[in-house]
């Protein structure tokens, strides 16, 4: 589609968002905003949202800026916009990690609770290769997936250059590798307080003698990496290495529950088991899993897609989940709530009937939840919208929930 046409579509989508906001809220500017519209800022498409609120209350909205197309391969930057008014308005677009012809993406930001620094973990590969080629083992180590970390000490205004940590977190025999995407987790309670945990996924090489190429979905698995020193050193945590084709854990998100455990929610990449969402728990700060990944039947309406989880602050507050709500299509972004630590979920609201895909949840302040998500009236990736929602909307639910 020509750039002008894409820009007009994005502008139309933005105006529609504002019209809906004006109809529903007294203050439309603070109900919804669009930090990224495809075709603007020198990029064909923006994808893969991730969002955090800093210690100073600044909202940082990350995304992939894809120069040439909506595809996952090619010249891709990690970009950032900052909001100092809770996501109502946004500062200028900045490049946090430049692809310079290669692919940098899968942003997984987290705020270090000890220092307030923003730690950004991202993934990389050569812009000349594809995920399929990487999974088949047809690329060199330099072209393949690698992992990088950056830090900001000035509230997200500037980030250090990307530092390669691949040797610390990617074992030999792994091919694909993806951090997040979506915000990572800083543990605030328990024996590992202060630990930074990044949910991630990978693919493994087929066993010797297998006729498989490695591109089969069964070779995907989820894992986590963690840092106990504010993002300077990293270790590999748990690894889901079942590779049985039943549950193919993939892109993952995590939240720390009030009891200190970690809850992990994963995309099931075309496994033969029921449903499209998997989950599990870790009681030791992501070093091991309490049980294998299993299907989450309460989220059967979610298609094969990345999704987000967020534990609201407070002792008896719910765990939230966001994702599209049509099992066979990426559309109708919705938010679910769990009042029993992720054992069951109930849908609380549907944000819109439009097309929608990836999302990330954030607690903006005591009274506000934010969701940064891909959406569009005509195309799934027309815009990345930021919606502000009252925390109170999630605190009382239908009778019988839980």
Secondary structure by P-SEA (a helix, b strand, c coil): ccaaaaaaaaaaaaaaaaaaaaaccccccccccccccccccccccccbbbbbbcccbbbbbbbbbccccccccccccccccccccccccccccccccccccbbbccbbbbbcccccbbbbbbccccccccaaaaaaccccccccbbbbbbbbccccccccccccccccccccccccccccccbbbbbcccccccbbbbbbccccccccccccccccccccccbbbbbcccccbbbbcccccccccccccccbbbbbccccbbbbbbbcccccccccccccccccccccccccccccccccccccccbbbbbccccbbbbbbbcccccccccccbbbbbcccccbbbbccccccccccccccccccccbbbbbbbcccccccccbbbbbbbcccccccccccc
